[in-house]
Amino acid sequence: MASNIHRHRVFISHHDADREFKKRFIQMMGDFIVDASVEEDDIDDTDLATETIRREIRDGYIRQASVTIVLIGPGTWQRMHVDWEIHSSIRHTDYNQRCGLLGIWLPNHPDYCSEEYNERLIPPRLWDNCQGDDPYALLHDWPKKRPRRRERVRQWIDDAFKRRRSVSPNSGRPLLQGNVGGRYSDGW
């Protein structure tokens, strides 16, 4: 790898059921990224309040990232932690800089390689940020073809990083307070 290639620190948001895709993504991208996401046993949440867990994820992991990548599997849309991670990623505070945002459809998702997407099968906060003529986030299909696959994904990450300063995100939706069918809250 040439020394002048910028390596982005990325936070990878995903449903636990798609953990293997996250591992494959990290392997595929290798020296193009620095993984800043939470690993399975990083936070012992046995006796922690929900607010404490969210703060640890936001301040200990997302804060280090410049881009958040949402791996979109069939159940990702219904996960409250994915919603919180997207919300934390697109907020700009003195302590946490805003991240770029992009979504990648996984091959196990019904909309993978579709020309039209069912908005009910995508995390709602991500969907909100994919709307309009100049959206904050873009959606891409998990790349099938090997030639230049890593370079294409790297370009997606670079583009998300650049958009974070030129396009305003949409974070007006209340936070999801539980998985599927959960209630919503007005904020943290």
C-alpha positions in Angstrom: 0.0 0.0 0.0 1.3 3.4 -0.9 2.0 5.6 2.2 0.0 8.5 0.9 -3.3 6.6 1.1 -5.5 7.9 3.9 -6.8 5.1 6.2 -10.2 6.0 7.7 -11.2 4.9 11.1 -14.5 3.3 10.6 -17.2 2.2 13.0 -19.2 -0.7 11.7 -22.8 -0.9 12.8 -24.5 -4.3 12.3 -27.0 -6.8 13.7 -25.3 -9.6 15.7 -26.7 -12.1 13.2 -24.5 -10.5 10.5 -21.2 -10.7 12.6 -19.6 -12.9 9.9 -20.1 -10.3 7.3 -18.4 -7.7 9.6 -15.4 -10.0 9.9 -15.3 -10.5 6.1 -15.6 -6.8 5.6 -12.6 -6.1 7.9 -10.6 -8.8 6.2 -11.5 -7.5 2.7 -10.6 -3.9 3.5 -7.5 -4.8 5.5 -5.0 -1.9 5.2 -7.5 0.6 3.9 -9.3 1.0 7.2 -8.8 1.1 10.9 -11.6 -0.7 12.7 -13.0 1.4 15.5 -16.1 -0.6 16.2 -17.2 -2.5 19.3 -16.3 -6.2 19.5 -18.5 -8.8 21.0 -17.0 -8.8 24.5 -15.7 -5.2 24.7 -18.4 -4.0 27.0 -19.6 -6.1 29.9 -23.2 -4.9 30.0 -24.3 -7.3 32.7 -25.1 -4.6 35.3 -24.9 -1.5 33.2 -27.8 0.9 32.6 -28.7 1.4 28.9 -27.5 5.0 29.1 -24.1 3.9 30.3 -23.8 1.4 27.5 -24.7 4.1 24.9 -22.2 6.5 26.4 -19.5 3.9 26.3 -20.2 3.1 22.7 -20.4 6.8 21.7 -17.4 8.1 23.6 -15.2 5.0 23.5 -15.7 3.9 19.9 -17.8 6.1 17.6 -15.8 9.2 18.8 -12.7 7.7 17.2 -14.3 7.1 13.8 -14.5 9.3 10.8 -17.1 7.2 9.0 -19.8 4.8 10.2 -20.7 1.9 7.9 -24.0 0.2 8.4 -24.0 -3.4 7.2 -27.7 -4.0 6.3 -28.9 -7.5 6.7 -32.5 -8.7 6.9 -33.0 -7.8 10.6 -30.8 -4.7 10.9 -33.7 -2.3 10.5 -35.3 -3.4 13.8 -32.3 -3.1 16.1 -32.3 -0.3 18.6 -28.5 -0.3 19.0 -28.1 0.3 15.3 -30.4 3.2 15.6 -28.4 4.7 18.5 -25.1 4.1 16.7 -26.3 6.0 13.6 -27.7 8.8 15.8 -24.4 9.1 17.7 -22.5 9.0 14.5 -24.3 11.9 12.8 -24.3 14.2 15.9 -21.7 16.9 16.1 -20.7 18.0 19.5 -17.6 19.6 21.0 -16.6 16.1 22.3 -17.7 14.0 19.3 -17.2 15.0 15.7 -19.8 14.0 13.1 -19.0 10.8 11.1 -19.7 10.2 7.5 -22.4 7.6 6.9 -23.0 4.8 4.4 -25.0 1.7 4.2 -24.0 -1.6 2.5 -26.7 -4.1 1.6 -25.6 -7.6 2.5 -26.1 -10.6 0.2 -28.6 -12.1 2.7 -30.9 -9.0 2.5 -34.0 -9.3 0.2 -33.1 -5.9 -1.4 -29.6 -6.9 -2.3 -28.9 -6.0 -5.9 -32.4 -4.6 -6.3 -33.2 -1.4 -8.2 -35.8 -0.4 -5.7 -35.6 -0.7 -1.9 -38.3 -1.5 0.6 -37.8 1.4 3.0 -39.4 -0.8 5.8 -36.4 -3.1 5.6 -33.7 -0.5 6.3 -32.8 1.2 9.6 -35.2 4.2 9.6 -32.6 6.7 10.6 -30.3 5.5 7.8 -33.3 5.7 5.3 -34.0 9.3 6.4 -30.4 10.2 5.6 -30.5 8.6 2.1 -33.3 10.9 0.8 -33.2 13.9 -1.4 -31.1 15.1 -4.3 -28.0 15.4 -2.2 -28.3 12.8 0.6 -26.1 12.6 3.6 -25.7 8.9 3.2 -25.6 6.6 0.2 -26.5 2.9 -0.1 -24.4 0.3 -1.9 -24.6 -3.4 -2.6 -21.9 -5.7 -1.0 -19.4 -5.9 -3.9 -19.5 -9.2 -5.7 -16.7 -8.9 -8.2 -13.1 -9.2 -7.0 -11.4 -6.8 -9.5 -11.1 -3.5 -7.7 -13.6 -4.4 -5.1 -11.5 -3.0 -2.3 -10.9 0.2 -4.2 -14.6 0.7 -4.9 -15.4 0.3 -1.2 -12.6 2.6 -0.3 -14.1 5.2 -2.6 -17.5 4.8 -0.9 -15.8 5.5 2.5 -13.9 8.5 1.1 -17.1 9.9 -0.4 -19.0 9.5 3.0 -16.1 11.2 4.8 -16.3 14.2 2.4 -20.1 14.5 2.6 -20.1 14.8 6.3 -18.9 18.4 6.0 -20.9 19.4 2.9 -24.4 17.9 3.6 -26.4 18.1 6.8 -27.7 14.9 8.3 -31.3 14.3 9.3 -31.6 13.3 13.0 -35.1 14.4 13.7 -36.5 10.9 14.3 -36.9 9.9 18.0 -34.6 7.2 19.3 -35.8 3.7 19.2 -36.1 2.4 22.8 -36.4 -1.3 22.0 -36.1 -3.7 19.2 -39.0 -4.3 16.8 -42.2 -2.7 18.1 -40.2 -0.8 20.7 -41.3 2.6 21.9 -39.4 5.8 20.9 -37.9 8.5 23.0 -37.2 12.2 22.2 -33.5 12.1 23.0 -30.7 11.0 25.2 
